């Protein structure tokens, strides 16, 4: 899976678009973006996440696209076929568990792996061509065995992720 994702990123780079690629070690499926919170409520968030139960599952990474759309690509992603219903169910469980602590997320959940962020419109046509070339690509299968609460520290070289808490899935 990683080698295919890397090849896709290399092709994005070859487009000459103004991109910030997500490092391979930082690729992940976001079930819920919480945003900035006070350190004092992190233990409460971890405790609420610990109430979530369920079985691990497999996701099939397939296809590519961009948010908000292909005419105005800001985020380049790899999509998810099988396993997306399970991911959505865990998103709902996380959203519900954290509702009284950080509020409910109201945006529609769209399971994906962010591959790059687009910084400007430079070489947009070539970027769109590269994304479309991989639109039907099969990147493979990945097991999902846990939910992790992550801390993201933004730096000029990109985010540094740190696992704060992990909930193992059965």
C-alpha positions as CSV (number, residue, x, y, z in Angstrom):
1,X,0.0,0.0,0.0
2,X,2.8,2.4,1.0
3,X,4.7,1.9,-2.2
4,X,1.6,2.7,-4.3
5,X,0.7,5.7,-2.3
6,X,4.3,6.9,-2.7
7,X,4.2,6.4,-6.5
8,X,1.0,8.5,-6.5
9,X,2.7,11.3,-4.5
10,X,5.7,11.2,-6.9
11,X,3.4,11.7,-9.8
12,X,1.7,14.6,-8.1
13,X,5.1,16.1,-7.6
14,X,6.0,15.6,-11.3
15,X,3.0,17.8,-12.2
16,X,5.0,20.8,-11.0
17,X,2.1,21.9,-8.9
18,X,2.7,23.9,-5.7
19,X,2.1,21.1,-3.1
20,X,2.9,20.2,0.4
21,X,2.9,16.4,0.4
22,X,1.9,14.5,3.5
23,X,4.9,12.4,4.7
24,X,4.2,8.7,4.3
25,X,4.7,8.1,8.0
26,X,2.0,10.7,8.7
27,X,-0.7,9.3,6.4
28,X,-3.9,8.5,8.4
29,X,-7.7,8.4,8.3
30,X,-9.2,11.2,10.4
31,X,-12.3,10.0,12.1
32,X,-12.9,13.4,13.8
33,X,-10.8,16.6,13.8
34,X,-11.0,18.1,17.2
35,X,-8.9,21.2,16.8
36,X,-7.1,23.1,19.5
37,X,-8.2,22.2,23.1
38,X,-6.9,23.1,26.5
39,X,-4.4,20.5,27.9
40,X,-6.7,20.1,30.9
41,X,-9.5,18.4,28.9
42,X,-7.3,16.0,27.1
43,X,-7.7,13.3,29.8
44,X,-11.5,13.7,29.6
45,X,-11.3,13.3,25.8
46,X,-9.1,10.1,26.2
47,X,-11.6,8.8,28.8
48,X,-14.6,9.3,26.5
49,X,-12.8,7.6,23.6
50,X,-12.1,4.6,25.8
51,X,-15.8,4.0,26.0
52,X,-15.9,3.2,22.3
53,X,-15.9,-0.5,21.4
54,X,-16.0,-2.4,18.2
55,X,-14.1,-4.8,16.0
56,X,-11.2,-3.9,13.8
57,X,-11.9,-3.8,10.1
58,X,-10.2,-3.6,6.7
59,X,-10.3,-0.6,4.4
60,X,-9.8,-0.7,0.7
61,X,-7.9,2.3,-0.5
62,X,-9.1,3.1,-4.0
63,X,-9.4,6.1,-6.3
64,X,-8.3,9.7,-6.0
65,X,-9.8,13.1,-6.0
66,X,-9.6,16.6,-4.5
67,X,-11.5,18.8,-2.0
68,X,-13.5,20.9,-2.4
69,X,-13.7,19.8,-6.0
70,X,-11.5,19.1,-9.1
71,X,-12.0,22.6,-10.4
72,X,-10.5,24.1,-7.3
73,X,-8.3,21.4,-5.7
74,X,-7.0,22.3,-2.3
75,X,-6.6,18.9,-0.8
76,X,-5.6,15.8,-2.8
77,X,-6.9,12.5,-1.4
78,X,-7.1,8.8,-1.8
79,X,-10.5,7.4,-1.3
80,X,-12.0,4.4,0.4
81,X,-14.2,1.7,-0.9
82,X,-14.9,-1.3,1.3
83,X,-14.6,-0.4,5.0
84,X,-16.0,3.1,4.5
85,X,-19.3,2.1,6.3
86,X,-17.3,0.8,9.3
87,X,-15.2,4.0,9.3
88,X,-18.4,6.1,9.2
89,X,-19.8,4.1,12.1
90,X,-16.7,4.8,14.2
91,X,-16.8,8.5,13.2
92,X,-20.3,8.6,14.5
93,X,-19.3,6.9,17.7
94,X,-16.4,9.3,18.3
95,X,-18.6,12.3,17.4
96,X,-21.2,11.1,20.0
97,X,-18.6,10.3,22.7
98,X,-17.0,13.7,22.4
99,X,-20.2,15.8,22.0
100,X,-20.5,17.1,25.5
101,X,-16.7,17.8,25.7
102,X,-15.9,19.5,22.3
103,X,-19.3,19.6,20.6
104,X,-20.5,17.7,17.6
105,X,-18.9,17.8,14.2
106,X,-21.6,18.8,11.7
107,X,-19.7,18.4,8.4
108,X,-20.5,15.3,6.4
109,X,-17.9,12.6,7.0
110,X,-16.0,11.5,3.8
111,X,-13.5,8.8,4.6
112,X,-10.2,9.5,2.8
113,X,-6.4,9.7,3.2
114,X,-5.0,13.2,2.6
115,X,-2.0,12.9,0.3
116,X,-1.2,16.6,-0.3
117,X,-2.3,20.1,0.3
118,X,-2.3,22.5,-2.7
119,X,-0.7,25.8,-1.9
120,X,-1.4,27.7,-5.1
121,X,-2.9,27.4,-8.6
122,X,0.5,26.8,-10.2
123,X,0.3,24.0,-12.9
124,X,-3.3,23.2,-11.8
125,X,-4.1,21.6,-15.2
126,X,-1.2,19.2,-14.9
127,X,-2.1,18.4,-11.2
128,X,-5.7,17.6,-12.2
129,X,-4.4,15.4,-15.0
130,X,-2.2,13.5,-12.5
131,X,-5.2,13.1,-10.1
132,X,-7.4,11.9,-12.9
133,X,-4.8,9.4,-14.1
134,X,-5.1,7.6,-10.7
135,X,-8.8,8.1,-10.3
136,X,-9.5,4.3,-10.7
137,X,-6.3,3.1,-9.0
138,X,-6.3,0.3,-6.5
139,X,-3.9,1.1,-3.7
140,X,-4.6,-2.0,-1.7
141,X,-6.0,-3.0,1.7
142,X,-5.2,-1.8,5.2
143,X,-6.2,-3.2,8.6
144,X,-7.7,-0.8,11.1
145,X,-7.1,-2.1,14.6
146,X,-7.2,1.0,16.8
147,X,-8.4,4.6,17.2
148,X,-5.7,7.0,18.2
149,X,-6.0,10.4,19.8
150,X,-3.2,12.4,18.2
151,X,-1.6,15.7,19.0
152,X,-0.5,17.8,16.0
153,X,2.2,20.4,16.4
154,X,2.6,22.6,13.4
155,X,6.1,23.5,12.3
156,X,7.5,25.2,9.2
157,X,8.6,21.7,7.9
158,X,5.1,20.3,8.5
159,X,3.1,18.8,11.3
160,X,4.6,16.6,14.0
161,X,2.1,14.0,15.2
162,X,2.2,12.4,18.6
163,X,-0.1,9.6,19.8
164,X,-1.7,10.7,23.1
165,X,-4.1,7.8,23.6
166,X,-5.0,4.6,21.8
167,X,-8.2,2.5,21.9
168,X,-7.6,-1.0,20.6
169,X,-10.4,-2.5,18.6
170,X,-11.5,-6.1,19.0
